[in-house]
Amino acid sequence: MNRVKNKVAIVTGGASGLGKSSAILLAREGAKIVVTDIDEEDGKKVVQQIKANGGEAIFIKQDVSKEDEWKNVIETTLKTFGKLHILANSAGIGLGGTVEEVTLEDWKNLIDVNLNGTFLGTQYGIKGMKETGEGGSIINFSSIEGLIGDPNLPAYNASKGGVTIFTKSAALHCARQGYGIRINSIHPAYISDTNGRKFSESSR
Ligand SMILES: NC(=O)c1ccc[n+]([C@@H]2O[C@H](COP(=O)([O-])OP(=O)(O)OC[C@H]3O[C@@H](n4cnc5c(N)ncnc54)[C@H](O)[C@@H]3O)[C@@H](O)[C@H]2O)c1
C-alpha cells in the first residue's frame, strides 16, 4: 500500500542521517521530495540518489532557524510540485556539557536550530498544507532526550522537551480548526547507524 504515492514531502536535515533515510524511503514509496539542509553538497547527493532510483526530488539550501529561508522553502515547494502534504523536521544538532559548563551562546544556538527551527517549520508547514487544502502530516524529530533528563545534555534536553510539548499544542490547534493536519513528535533512542556523520547522541 503506497500511502504516500504522489504526495509532496519536505525533509529538513535531509543531507544526513535520519533525514536522509526518511527522504530516500519516502521517495521509494512514491512521494516527491524536497530535501533541505545547510549542507548543500551532501543534500544534492541525496537528491541524485533519489533520482537515480527513479524518484522525483529537488534540493533547497536552508538554515531552519531563519524565517525568510522557510518562506523560500514553502514557496519553492508549491511552485515546483504544486502541493505540500508531508513535512519531516529532522534537522538538529547536539551539544554535550553539564549545566555548569554550557555557555549561553552555545545554548542559544542549539535552541535556535532544534526548537525555533521546529517551531518555524511547523508554522510554515501548516501554511503550505492549508494552501494545498488536502490535509497533511508534520513529523517533528524530538528524542528520548525530550522525555527524560540527562546530566550531560541540558540544552539538548530543553530543546527536545520543548519540541515534545510544542508539538502537542500545535496538533491540538490543527485538530480544533479541522485542518486535517496531523502533527506528531517522534522520540528515537540512540541510533548510531544512520548513515550520518555529524550528530550522535551516543557521543556523550
Ligand atoms: N541519531 C540519534 O541517535 C538520534 C536520536 C534521537 C533523535 N535524533 C534527532 O534526529 C534528527 C536527525 O539526527 P541524525 O542523527 O540524523 O543527525 P545528522 O547530523 O546525521 O543529521 C542532521 C542534519 O541536520 C543538518 N543541520 C544542522 N543544522 C542545521 C540547520 N541550522 N538548518 C538545516 N539543517 C541543519 C545537518 O547538516 C545534518 O545534515 C535530529 O533532530 C536529532 O536530534 C537523533
The ligand as a MOL file (V3000), in Angstrom:
LIG
                    3D

  0  0  0     0  0            999 V3000
M  V30 BEGIN CTAB
M  V30 COUNTS 44 48 0 0 0
M  V30 BEGIN ATOM
M  V30 1 N 20.8000 9.7050 15.8510 0
M  V30 2 C 20.2320 9.6120 17.0430 0
M  V30 3 O 20.6320 8.8400 17.9150 0
M  V30 4 C 19.0230 10.4660 17.3590 0
M  V30 5 C 18.1950 10.0780 18.4120 0
M  V30 6 C 17.0820 10.8330 18.7140 0
M  V30 7 C 16.7750 11.9570 17.9710 0
M  V30 8 N 17.6010 12.3310 16.9670 0 CHG=1
M  V30 9 C 17.2220 13.5330 16.2030 0
M  V30 10 O 17.0070 13.1620 14.8460 0
M  V30 11 C 17.3980 14.2420 13.9970 0
M  V30 12 C 18.4300 13.7620 12.9880 0
M  V30 13 O 19.5820 13.2780 13.6850 0
M  V30 14 P 20.7530 12.4950 12.9280 0
M  V30 15 O 21.3470 11.5550 13.8870 0
M  V30 16 O 20.2380 12.0030 11.6320 0 CHG=-1
M  V30 17 O 21.8120 13.7030 12.7040 0
M  V30 18 P 22.7650 14.1040 11.4450 0
M  V30 19 O 23.8030 15.0330 11.9810 0
M  V30 20 O 23.2230 12.8780 10.7270 0
M  V30 21 O 21.7870 14.9310 10.5020 0
M  V30 22 C 21.3090 16.2090 10.8600 0
M  V30 23 C 21.3040 17.0980 9.6300 0
M  V30 24 O 20.8150 18.3890 10.0310 0
M  V30 25 C 21.5710 19.3550 9.3280 0
M  V30 26 N 21.5260 20.6470 10.0280 0
M  V30 27 C 22.1970 21.0180 11.1540 0
M  V30 28 N 21.8940 22.2830 11.4720 0
M  V30 29 C 21.0190 22.7240 10.5210 0
M  V30 30 C 20.3440 23.9500 10.3090 0
M  V30 31 N 20.5210 25.0180 11.1170 0
M  V30 32 N 19.4880 24.0510 9.2550 0
M  V30 33 C 19.3210 22.9960 8.4160 0
M  V30 34 N 19.9410 21.8120 8.5630 0
M  V30 35 C 20.7680 21.6830 9.6090 0
M  V30 36 C 22.9890 18.7930 9.2490 0
M  V30 37 O 23.7550 19.4110 8.2040 0
M  V30 38 C 22.7010 17.3150 9.0120 0
M  V30 39 O 22.6690 17.0350 7.6280 0
M  V30 40 C 17.9140 15.3520 14.9160 0
M  V30 41 O 16.8650 16.2770 15.1660 0
M  V30 42 C 18.2900 14.6130 16.1890 0
M  V30 43 O 18.2180 15.4530 17.3110 0
M  V30 44 C 18.7110 11.6080 16.6160 0
M  V30 END ATOM
M  V30 BEGIN BOND
M  V30 1 1 1 2
M  V30 2 2 2 3
M  V30 3 1 2 4
M  V30 4 1 4 5
M  V30 5 2 4 44
M  V30 6 2 5 6
M  V30 7 1 6 7
M  V30 8 2 7 8
M  V30 9 1 8 9
M  V30 10 1 8 44
M  V30 11 1 9 10
M  V30 12 1 9 42
M  V30 13 1 10 11
M  V30 14 1 11 12
M  V30 15 1 11 40
M  V30 16 1 12 13
M  V30 17 1 13 14
M  V30 18 2 14 15
M  V30 19 1 14 16
M  V30 20 1 14 17
M  V30 21 1 17 18
M  V30 22 2 18 19
M  V30 23 1 18 20
M  V30 24 1 18 21
M  V30 25 1 21 22
M  V30 26 1 22 23
M  V30 27 1 23 24
M  V30 28 1 23 38
M  V30 29 1 24 25
M  V30 30 1 25 26
M  V30 31 1 25 36
M  V30 32 1 26 27
M  V30 33 1 26 35
M  V30 34 2 27 28
M  V30 35 1 28 29
M  V30 36 1 29 30
M  V30 37 2 29 35
M  V30 38 1 30 31
M  V30 39 2 30 32
M  V30 40 1 32 33
M  V30 41 2 33 34
M  V30 42 1 34 35
M  V30 43 1 36 37
M  V30 44 1 36 38
M  V30 45 1 38 39
M  V30 46 1 40 41
M  V30 47 1 40 42
M  V30 48 1 42 43
M  V30 END BOND
M  V30 END CTAB
M  END
